[in-house]
């Protein structure tokens, strides 16, 4: 009987354990909840202590602001230096190109002035021949000098660089005030030369209006050569269309006016040529160019 009772008691215990498993898990759940609450409290305490730790107060934020400001400022400074260097390189490029233009100008001035000097000599001869009592004996030199007298002397300077500077607003790149001033003074001279060339053109038109009544057009046409600025002298003693003294004096008067305009142009170009040479020297000295 005792054995049976023990077995029955064991069976009842197992049955109760299987029917009520939650009774065994309850302590574990409570322990987990307690541990979680403890961890949360620990984190809050750590965060509070971290906030109070050195380096995380207003000084820390001020330091971060200063570091950010310095980073932005240094970036701005570096960009400014880079732009300044780029502009400096552009300035040097424009200056070198400008010097080359000026050198070409001096060549053009020298060529033009020499050619005008030749024309002035021919004009002097033409005036003397037209007023000579033996004018009928000088047909060949009259036609030759008469054909040359109508020639104009246009000047084409090399202004590509200065025009580029003006149109692109790049003239501000010329930082040297003395050089900038002399550059403007130099190119302003062309305004006066252009004015003189317009005067010379008008004088040339007046000369042609009278010359067509004095010189035969077919002979004038035969004197033109295929070579640039080349006139062929006529042989023999070709006659003029008229030997009327009043007409010849009027023609010589227009030659005199035309000659004065040419002389003024040559003088102005000579001054501009000297200015170009001085400007080249100034630029080389200021920018240390060879």
C-alpha positions in Angstrom: 0.0 0.0 0.0 2.8 2.4 0.8 4.5 1.8 -2.6 1.3 2.5 -4.4 0.8 5.7 -2.6 4.3 7.0 -3.5 3.8 6.2 -7.1 0.5 8.0 -7.2 2.0 11.0 -5.5 4.8 11.2 -8.1 2.4 10.9 -10.9 0.3 13.7 -9.5 3.3 16.0 -9.2 4.4 15.4 -12.8 0.8 16.0 -14.0 0.6 19.3 -12.0 4.0 20.4 -13.4 2.9 19.8 -17.0 -0.5 21.5 -16.5 1.0 24.7 -14.9 4.3 25.5 -16.7 3.9 29.3 -16.1 4.6 28.8 -12.5 8.1 27.8 -13.3 8.8 30.8 -15.8 7.5 33.6 -13.6 10.7 34.2 -11.7 12.7 34.4 -15.0 10.5 37.2 -16.4 10.8 39.2 -13.3 14.6 38.9 -13.4 14.7 40.2 -17.0 12.5 43.2 -16.2 14.7 44.1 -13.3 17.9 43.8 -15.4 16.4 46.0 -18.2 15.4 48.7 -15.7 18.9 48.6 -14.2 20.5 49.0 -17.7 18.2 52.0 -18.5 19.1 53.7 -15.3 22.8 53.1 -15.9 22.6 54.6 -19.4 20.7 57.7 -18.1 23.3 58.2 -15.4 26.1 57.8 -18.0 24.5 60.3 -20.3 24.1 62.7 -17.5 27.7 62.3 -16.5 28.9 62.6 -20.1 27.0 65.9 -20.4 28.8 67.1 -17.3 32.2 65.8 -18.6 35.0 68.3 -19.5 35.0 69.3 -23.2 31.3 68.9 -23.8 30.1 72.2 -22.4 29.8 75.7 -24.1 33.6 75.8 -24.5 33.4 72.6 -26.6 30.8 74.1 -28.9 32.7 77.3 -29.1 35.8 75.4 -30.1 33.8 73.5 -32.8 32.4 76.8 -34.1 35.9 78.3 -34.3 37.3 75.2 -36.1 34.4 75.4 -38.6 35.0 79.1 -39.1 38.7 78.6 -39.7 38.0 75.8 -42.2 35.6 78.0 -44.2 38.0 81.0 -44.0 41.0 78.9 -45.1 38.9 77.6 -48.0 37.9 81.1 -49.0 41.5 82.3 -48.6 42.8 79.4 -50.8 40.3 80.1 -53.5 41.1 83.8 -53.4 44.8 83.1 -53.8 44.1 80.7 -56.7 41.9 83.3 -58.5 44.6 85.9 -57.9 47.2 83.6 -59.4 45.0 82.9 -62.4 44.5 86.6 -63.0 48.2 87.3 -62.6 48.9 84.7 -65.3 46.3 86.2 -67.6 47.8 89.7 -67.0 51.2 88.4 -68.0 49.8 86.8 -71.1 48.0 90.0 -72.1 51.1 92.0 -71.5 53.3 89.8 -73.6 50.8 89.8 -76.4 50.6 93.6 -76.1 54.4 93.9 -76.4 54.2 91.9 -79.6 51.5 94.1 -81.0 53.6 97.2 -80.2 56.6 95.7 -82.0 54.5 95.1 -85.1 53.3 98.7 -84.8 56.8 100.1 -84.8 57.5 98.2 -88.1 54.3 99.5 -89.6 55.1 103.1 -88.5 58.6 102.9 -90.0 57.3 101.6 -93.3 54.5 104.1 -93.5 56.7 107.1 -92.6 59.3 106.1 -95.2 56.6 105.8 -97.9 55.1 109.1 -97.0 58.5 110.7 -97.2 58.8 109.5 -100.8 55.4 110.8 -101.6 56.2 114.2 -100.1 59.3 114.5 -102.4 57.2 113.6 -105.4 54.6 116.2 -104.4 57.3 118.9 -104.2 58.5 117.9 -107.7 54.9 118.0 -109.1 54.2 121.4 -107.7 57.5 122.8 -109.2 56.8 121.1 -112.6 53.2 122.4 -112.8 54.4 126.0 -112.2 57.4 125.7 -114.5 57.4 127.9 -117.6 58.6 124.8 -119.5 55.8 122.6 -118.3 55.3 121.2 -121.8 58.8 119.7 -121.7 58.1 117.5 -118.6 55.4 115.2 -119.8 56.9 112.0 -118.4 57.8 113.3 -114.9 54.4 115.1 -114.7 52.5 111.9 -115.3 54.6 109.9 -112.9 54.4 112.4 -110.0 50.8 113.2 -110.8 49.9 109.5 -110.6 51.7 109.1 -107.2 50.2 112.2 -105.7 46.8 110.7 -105.4 48.0 107.9 -103.2 46.7 107.7 -99.7 48.6 106.3 -96.7 46.2 104.4 -94.4 47.6 103.1 -91.1 46.6 99.7 -89.7 47.9 99.2 -86.2 47.9 95.8 -84.4 45.2 96.4 -81.8 43.9 92.9 -81.3 45.1 92.6 -77.7 43.8 96.0 -76.6 40.4 95.4 -78.2 40.2 92.0 -76.5 41.0 93.7 -73.2 38.3 96.3 -73.7 35.6 94.0 -74.9 36.1 91.4 -72.3 36.6 93.8 -69.4 40.1 92.4 -69.0 41.7 95.8 -68.8 41.3 95.7 -65.1 43.9 92.9 -65.0 46.6 95.5 -65.7 47.5 96.2 -62.1 50.5 98.4 -62.8 49.0 101.9 -62.8 51.9 103.5 -64.7 51.7 100.9 -67.5 47.9 101.1 -67.7 48.1 104.9 -68.0 50.7 104.8 -70.8 48.8 102.1 -72.7 45.7 104.3 -72.8 47.7 107.3 -73.8 49.3 105.4 -76.6 46.1 104.1 -78.1 44.3 107.4 -77.8 46.9 108.8 -80.3 45.2 106.8 -83.0 42.1 109.0 -82.8 44.1 112.0 -83.9 45.8 110.0 -86.7 42.4 108.8 -87.9 41.2 112.4 -88.1 44.3 113.4 -90.1 43.7 110.5 -92.5 40.1 111.7 -93.0 41.4 115.1 -93.9 44.0 113.6 -96.2 41.3 111.6 -97.9 39.2 114.7 -98.6 42.3 116.5 -100.0 43.0 113.5 -102.2 39.4 113.7 -103.6 39.8 117.4 -104.4 43.0 116.6 -106.2 41.4 113.9 -108.3 38.6 116.1 -109.4 41.0 118.5 -111.0 43.6 115.9 -112.2 41.0 114.2 -114.5 41.0 117.5 -116.5 44.8 117.6 -116.7 46.0 114.0 -117.1 44.8 111.5 -119.8 43.0 108.6 -118.0 44.3 106.0 -120.4 47.9 107.0 -119.7 47.2 107.0 -116.0 45.7 103.5 -116.3 48.7 102.2 -118.2 51.0 103.3 -115.5 49.5 101.0 -112.9 51.5 97.8 -112.2 50.4 94.5 -110.8 52.9 95.0 -108.0 51.5 96.6 -104.9 52.1 100.4 -104.8 54.1 100.2 -108.0 53.8 102.9 -110.7 55.5 102.6 -114.1 57.1 105.7 -115.5 56.0 106.6 -119.0 58.7 107.0 -121.6 58.9 110.0 -124.0 57.0 113.3 -123.4 53.3 112.6 -123.3 51.1 115.6 -123.5 48.7 116.9 -120.8 45.0 117.3 -121.6 45.4 121.0 -120.9 48.1 123.6 -120.3 45.8 126.2 -119.0 47.7 128.1 -116.4 44.8 128.6 -114.1 43.9 124.9 -114.1 47.5 123.9 -113.5 47.8 126.3 -110.6 44.6 125.0 -109.1 46.0 121.5 -109.4 49.2 122.5 -107.8 47.3 124.2 -105.0 45.4 120.9 -104.2 48.7 119.1 -104.3 50.1 121.5 -101.7 47.1 121.0 -99.4 47.3 117.2 -99.8 51.0 117.3 -99.1 50.4 119.2 -95.8 47.9 116.5 -94.7 50.5 113.8 -95.5 53.2 115.6 -93.6 50.9 115.9 -90.6 50.2 112.2 -90.7 53.9 111.4 -91.0 54.6 113.6 -88.0 51.8 112.1 -85.9 52.9 108.6 -86.8 56.5 109.4 -85.9 55.4 110.6 -82.4 53.3 107.5 -82.0 56.2 105.3 -83.0 58.4 106.9 -80.3 55.6 106.4 -77.8 55.4 102.7 -78.8 59.1 102.2 -78.2 59.0 103.9 -74.8 55.9 101.9 -73.8 57.7 98.6 -74.8 60.7 99.7 -72.6 58.4 100.6 -69.7 56.5 97.3 -69.8 59.7 95.3 -70.0 61.1 97.1 -67.0 57.9 96.9 -64.9 57.2 93.2 -65.7 60.8 92.1 -65.9 60.5 90.8 -69.5 63.5 90.1 -71.7 
